[in-house]
Structure formats: C-alpha cells, structure tokens
Amino acid sequence: MTETPTRLFVGGAWVDAADGALMPVDDPATGEILAHVADAGPEDARLAEEAAVRAQREWARTAPRARSEILRRAYEIVLERADALARLMTSEMGKPLAEARGEVAYAAEFFRWFSEEAVRIDGGHGVLPDGRHRMLLSRRPVGPCLLITPWNFPLAMGTRKIGPAIAAGCTMVLKPAPQTPLTGLALAAILQEAGLPDGVLNVVPTSRAGEVCEPLLRGGRIRKLSFTGSTAVGRLLLAQCADTVVRTSMELGGNAPFVVFDDADLDAAVDGAMVAKMRNMGEACTAANRFFVHRSVAREFADRLARRMGALVVGPGTEDGVDVGPLIDAAGRAKVGELVADAVERGARVLVGGTTPGGPGCFYPPTVLTDVSPDSRLMSTEIFGPVAALLTFDDEDEVVRRANDTPWGLVGYVFTEGLDRALRVSERLEVGMVGLNTGLVSNPAAPFGGVKQSGLGREGGRAGIEEFLEYQYVALPTG
C-alpha cells in the first residue's frame, strides 16, 4: 500500500485545509503522535459540497453496471491490501491486528454486496384501481449525501455508507472521526484507484465538526445524512436537518441486554458473551451492556466468564498474542473506570479486572462484575469498554420487562434451548436485531439498525440501498 494520504480529498484532488490547519492523530497504545492530518474548516466543507453537487447529475446518469464495477474493483483492492489497512486501523484506534484483519474482510464485503445491488435497482408498473390509468414507478438517487463515520470501526462504517451511496448514484461528503481520519483517507485513495470519478467522494477530516457539518445540513444542497455515533449527537444533527428536511438514517447508541435462561447451553452462552462483550474491546454499539442470567445458573456462568475474561492478554494491538488493545483515548478509559467504581460503591463484586493499570496507553483490563445494583450508572449508560455487568432474574416476564426498560433498542441477545421461548422472547424484545444463541449479529447481507433512541433506518442488506433512493410515480391515462 502506498503512503497513507494526510490531506483533504476534494473534487478528486488532495489538498491542504484552506486555513492550513492540521490536527494530530494519536496512537492510543503509546500516546505518541502517528501523523498530522489536514483539519478541514467551513471553507473546505463548502468546496467539498460544491464538488459533490457538480458531480451529482452526471454520476446519477452513470450506468448501473459501471457503478457496480467500480465497487467490485474497490472490493478487490481492499482485500489485496488487507494487512496494510489492518495495521493502519490498529495504529489509529488500538484493536488487535487479528480483529483489524477481520474488520477489513467485513468492510470489503459491503463493497461486494452493494456492487451486486447496483444492478438490481428496479421500479414497477401497475393498473390503478380506476382501471383508466397506469402507474409507472422508478427509483432515483436521493442526491448529495453527508456521511459521518465513527472511530470504532473506521473502515467498515465507511464502506457500509459509501457502498450503497455509490450503488444508488449519490455523491458524497465523508467526515471521518477525528481519532481515525487516516483510514477514511486511505479508503478514498482506494476508490480513486478503482475508477470513481472526481467529486463523487470527498473526504474532510476535521476537529471542528460543528463548523463543518451544520452549514452543510442547513444549506439545502445536501439531501441525505447518514450518521453513526452517539444518541446525543444524533439528536443535534436531526435538529439541524429539520430546516431543509434532509433525509436521515442514523445508527445511534445501544444498551444491549444479554439474557441467559436456565435451559441455555452454557458453553454456547459463554462463547457468545465473549463475542458480544469483547469484540473491539467492548467499544461497539452492539456490545452486550447488561447481562441478565437466570438465578439457577448465575454462579456457574459468572465463574466461567470470569475465567475466560481473565485469560485474555492485554497490550498493544500490534504485538503477537494480544487479545485486548487499548481503549480509544484517556477520556474513554476514565469513563469506564468511573462506571466500575460507581457499581462497586453500590455493592457490586469484582470477579476479575476492575483496576486501571499504570503506565502509558489507554488500557483497561477485562472486567466481570456480579451482584450489580440496577441503580448503577453502567445499567443506563453505554459502557464502551471491556466490562461485563451481571444481574440475576427469576422468570421470563421479569427479564423481558427489565431488558426493555431503556430508551435504546439496537440489539439484544437471547440464549435458550427452547424453541418456543426463543421465538417468544425475541418477538417481545424492543430491539431492531436479536442474536439468538449467538453473540454476533453484524453481516453485510442483513439490515443493521435499531428502534427507539437507537436510530432511524437500516444499513446493509437489501434495505441498505433503499436509504439512498427515492421513488418517482408517473400516472398514465389509458382512455
């Protein structure tokens, strides 16, 4: 892989920020600065928007097969450069190389999936009820889009948004997270190499998100926002979209319940817990946040989980044998430490971990807490760290009520061997996704998203491209 770009990508050119501003990119494992990246301001946002608007008409008219082939080439390039991309992500945000390589494969699949969807955009024809008119339906791109991606899955969240936008014929302004801009810029270079026309994708890393994004959302030329991030920021962006009725899709916070019934296969439940809790060091919106374990199996489940968590190796993600890398920054680690301390003060018992280590880097050990009070802050806060908080329950109605007692509804996990219970509880959970006897729900072919304050719309699957398309209906009189 060639040297990673550090400048803005606007109208097919690599350029400095208009005011010359730069921002540092830190390695969370060491605290050292990896690089300085151009820091976009309002003028750069305006230029990126103009480039996207100029390119929109011609890009929308591009043959679906041509758009498909660009995505297919990008898919192949991503896989060819898997090791370099994995190392870049590990350097920027800390995840172990094995996980980073997994993310590269996952990210590439969005390009392959949407390369296939690009040629399957269809419309419809029908007779209207009066019998005297025909209805023609066609699909067309929604228009220039603003895509805002998070730091925890910087490559996959980029491809999950860029892929359907390209397939649908939309142009884009991408604002990657300030912690992980290098991955977003590397992705732009790959798409340029794959043949994406100038102006279709523009990338503006920035530490000044409000100054960059708000004018775009209020200006009237951006017609679609796709955002992944916190619910608090999502609410703010929704308000800014209201002025010009910008179409939105949002993947926001989560507070995932992980329910283990008395008839669960405990081996499968512990395996699932390790995936649902420890993927990406727990820094995932899908991470299991609240573990509800039936009282009859709670002690055995807790002991097994603690042994597994305690055996994980913590260290820099670039080192061999490391299972758990650093958290994203000092603020993220401090938040996790405060949540654990609050739970312990309210009576929780620490089975493993629970102490912030000294030395450089933003490390926090895998932690298992039992006897957690429902009033603990981590019961109502997205932990975003390697902490499993266990509570017990006695019956199905009780656990469903407690699982649903949250403003979020992204994902839930259910472990039971009873088919009737599995389907019944899955249907009763107020979530957009359910992992049934599995700790992993993410898949490019599936519609990813939540209900309540966990977001709007879906990403991935056939539903993913729908977010970037509009319907047009034509009425034809037939006499």
N, C-alpha and C positions, 0 to 999 in steps of 0.2 A: 504494500500500500504506500502511495506517495505521501509526502509530508502532509500532516493534517492542516487544513486551512484555519486561519485565525482572523480573517477579515469578514465583513458582511458580504452576503451574496445577493445582489440586486440587479435585476434585468440581465442575468447571465454573466455578470462581471463580479470579480472580487474587489471590494472597495473598502477604504477606511471609513470610520464614522465621520460624519460631516464636521463635527467639532473636534475630531481627533481623539476622542475619549477611548480609554482602554479599561478593561476590568480583569482582575486576576482569576485564574481557575486553580483551586487548591486540590491537593491530594489528601483525602480525609484520613489516610493511614499514617501520614507523616506530618501533615500541616504545611508541607512545602508547596510553593507555587509551581504548577506544571507549565503554565503559559499565560500570556496576556492576550486577551481577545478584544477585538473592536466592540465598543459598547455603544449600541445604537441609541439615538435620541429621536425626538419628534420629527426632525427633518428627514432622517433616514427612513422612518416609518412612512412618511409621505411619499418618498421616492419609491419605496418598495410597493406601496399601494398603487401608485401610478403605473409601475411596471406590470403589476398583475392585471389592472384594468385594461391596459393597452393590449395585453396578450389574450384576454378572455375571448373575444369574438372569434379569432382565428382558431384558438385551441378548442373551442366548443364545436367547431366545424370539422375538426380532425377526425379521420375515420376511426371508428372504434377499434379496428384491428391494429392500427398504428399505435394507439394508446396502449393496447394490450401488449404489443411487442416491446415497448419501452419498459413497461413494468416487468416483463419476463427477463429482459436483459439486466435490469437492476437486481432482480432476484438472484440471478446467476453471479453477478459481481459481488453481492453481499456474501454469498456462500464462499466464493473464491478468497475473500479477504476476511474470513471469519476470525482467524487468530488475531490479526491486527485490530479489528474492530472490538474484539473481546478485551484485549489489553487496554485499549483506549477507554472503554467503559469502566474497567476495573480501576484504572488510574484516576478517573474523574469522580466516581461515586462509591468505590470500595468493594463491590461484590466480588467474591472469589471467581477466579478465571473459569472454573467449571460452570458456574452459574452464568457467567457472562457469555460463554460459548452457547449455552442453552438459549439465552436471550437472542443471540444472533440468528440461530435457527428459527426460533419463534418469529422474530421480526421479518425474516426473509419470506416466511410463509404468507404474510399479509400481502406482499407484492405478488406472489404466485396466485393466491386466491383471487385478488382483485384484477389480475391480468385476465383471468377466466371470466369474471363478472363483466368486464368492459364490453365484451361482445354479446352479452345476454340482456342488455337493456332493451326492454320492449314496451309496447303500448297496448292498444286494444281497439276493437271495433264492435259495435252492437246496435241493435234496434232499440230506439227509445220507446217507452210504454205507449205513446200515442200512435205508434205504427207509421207515422208520417215523417219521422226524422231518423237519421243515423248518427251515431256518436263515434267520433274518432278521438282516441287518446294517444298522446305522445309524451315522451319524457325528455326533459332538457336539464342541463346543469343549472344549479341554483345561482352560480356566479362566483365572483372572487370571494375567497374564504380567509379568515384568520384562524390559524391553528396554534393552540398554546399547549405545549407538552411539559410533563413533569420530569423531575430528575431521577426518579427511582427506576424507571425502565426507559432510558432515553432513546434507545434505538427502536424498540418495539412500539412505543407510543407514537413515535414519528411515522413509522411505516403503517400503523393502524389508521392514521388520519390521512397521510399523503396518498396511500394506495387507492382508497375509494374516491378521493378527490380527482386524482389523475384519471381513473377509470371513467368517472362521470363527465369529465370535460371541464372541471373547475380549475381556475388558477388560485394561487395561494401565497399568503404571507405566513411564514412559520416563525413563532417566537419560542425558542427552546428555553428551558430553565437556566438561570444564570449559573447554577452549580455544574451543569453538564452541557455547555454550548459546543464543545469540540465534537461530540458525537453527532449533533444536528448538522454541523458544517460538513463533517465527513460524509453524511448521507446526501447532502446537496451535491457534493463533488461526484458521488457515485451516480446520481440521477443525471447530472450533466453529461457524464461519460456514456450513460445509457442512451443518450439522444433526446432528453427532454428539452424542448425549445426554450429559448431565453424568455424570462419573465413569467413562466408558468409557476415556478417555485422561487420564492425569495425568502432569505433567512436573515433575521435581525436579532441576534443575541443582545440582551440588554439587562442592565441592573436597574433600569428606570421603567419598569413595566407599566405603571400608571400613565406616565407621559407618552409612552409609545402606543399602548393599546386603546386607551379611551378615545383619542381623536379618530382612530380608525372605526371604532364601533359607533360613534355618534355622527360620523361624517356622511353616511348614506351610500357609499360606494362598496363597502364590504357587505356582502349579503348573507354570510354564513359564519358563525363562530362554532368551533369545536374545541372544547376545553377539558383538560383533565387536571384536577387539583382539588383543593380543599373546598368544602361547602361554603365557608365564609367568603372566599374569593369568588366562588360561583355566583353567590347572591349579588355581589357587587357588579359583576360582569352582566348579569341579567338586567340589572337596572340600567346599565349603560346601553344595552341592546334595545331597550324599550323605545327610545326616541325615534329610531328609524326602523323598528320592528325587524331586527336582524334575526334570522332563523338560527336556533341554537341547538346544540347537543352537548351534554355535559356529563362527565363521569366524575362524581364527587366523592365525598368521604364514605367510610364504612364503619360498621361496628359489629362485625360478623359473629353470630353465635355458632358454637361448635357443640353439638348435642350428642352425647353418648348414652344410649339406652342400656338397660340391664341385659338385654339379649345380644348386644353388639359383639362382634368378633374383636377382641381387644388388641390382637396383633394388628389387624387392619386399622383399628381406630388410632393406635399409637403411630403407625406409619402415616396415616392421614394427617394426624396432628402435627407431625414433624414437617410435612409439606405445607400445610395450611398456615402454620405459625412461622416457620423458619425460612421460607422462600424469601430471598432478598433481605436476610437479617430481620425479617418481620416488617420491613418497610414496604408494605404493599396494601392497597386499599382492600384487597381480598383477604388479608391476613386474619386468621381467627383471633378475635379480640376477647371473647367471653366463652370460657369452657364450662358447659353445664353437663355434669357427669352424674348418672344415677347413683344414689347413695350406696347401693349394694356393691358397686364396682369401683367406687371413687378412689379408695385407698390403693387398690392394685393398679388402676390406670395412672394415678399420680406417681407412684413409685417407678413404674415402667417409663413414663415420660421423663421423669427427673433423671433416670439413668441415661437415657438417650441424649437428653439435652446436655447433661454434664460431660458427656464423652466428646462433644464437639470441640474442635480445635479453633481457637480464636487467633486471628493475626492478619497481617496484610494480605489482601486478596491475590497478590502476585506470587506468594510463596506456595510451594508444593505442600499438599496435605491440609491446607487451611479450609475449614468449613464455614466460618463466620468472619466476615470482614468488618470494617468499621462502620458506624453509622455515618450519615451524610455530613454532619458538622457538629460543633460543640453544643449548639442550641438544641439539636435533636437529641443528643446524648443526655444533656441536662434535663430535658423534659421527661425522658424515660426514667432517669434516676429519681426525679421528684414524684412521679406516679407510683413507683415501687415504694418509696419512703412513706407516702400517704397511705398506701394499702397496709403496710406493716404497722403503722401507727393505729390503724383501725382494727388490728387483730390478725392480719394475715401472717401465715407461717412460710418462711423461705425454705424450700427443699434443696434448691441449688441456685447459685448465682446471687444476684441481688446487691452486688457491691461494685461501684465504679472503680476501675483499676487506675493506677497512676501511669505516668509515662506519656509519651507522645501518641497522637492518634485519637480518634473518636470511638474507642472500643467500649462495648458493654457486653457482659457475659450472658449467655443463655440462662434464663431465669424461670423457675417454676414456683408459683405461689399457691398455697391451699388455704382453706378457711377464709377466703376473701369476702369481705363485707360487701353487700350490694350497694352500699353508700360510697364505696371507694371511688375516687376520681377516674381510675382506669376502666371502670364499668361504663362510664358515659363519655369517655374520651378515646379517640383513635390512638392507640399506643404507639404505633410505628416503630417498634423495636422488638427484640427477642425475648419477650416476657409473656408467659402463659399463665393466666389467672383462672384458677379453678374454683367452681362453686358446685354444690350438690343440689339435686332435686329428687322428688319422690313420685310424681305422676306426670302424665303426658300433658294434661291441660295446664298444669302449673308451668312446665318448662316452655310451652308454646307462648303462654302469656308473657313470661319473663324475656324470652327471646325477642318477641315483638315490641317490647317496652323500650323503644328507642326511636328517635326521629329518622334514623338511617335505615336503608333496606337494600343493600347491594347484594350480599351473598350470605347464605347460611350453609352449614354442614350438618348432616344427619347420619349417624351410624346406628344401624339396627339390622337384624336378620329377618325381621318380619315384613313381608311384602305389603300387607295392608297398612301397617303403621308407617312404613317408609313413604308410601304414596299419600297417606292421610296427613302426616306431619309436613311433608314437602308442600302440599297444597295450602296448608294453614300458615306457613311462614310468610311474612310480609317482606319478601325479597325478590329481586329480579333473577337470581340464579341460585341453584341448590346443588351442592356436592353431596351426592347420596353414596355413602360408603367410599368416598374419595376426597382427598384434600386438594384437588386441583380442578378448577373449572375453566380456566383460560384455554381457548382454542380458536384459531383464526376462522374456523367454519361455523362458530357458534355466535349468537348475538349477545354481546357483553354489555351489561348495564344494570341499573338498579331502579328502585321505586322510592317514594317519599323523598327525603332530602339527599338521597344518593345520586340523583341526577335525572336527566332527560334524554330520551333517545337511546339508540344502541350502536355499538361499534362491532365490526366483524360480522361474518356470516352474510347471508343474502340481505339482511336488514341494514348492514353497514353502508352499502352504496345508496340506499333509499334516502339517507340523511343528506345526500348531496344532489338530489334530483327533485325537480318539480314536475307536476302534471300540467299538460295543457289539453283542454277539451274543445273540440270543434263540433258544432251541430250542423248537420247537412240535411236540408229538406229534400224529401224524395217524392213529393207530389201529393 
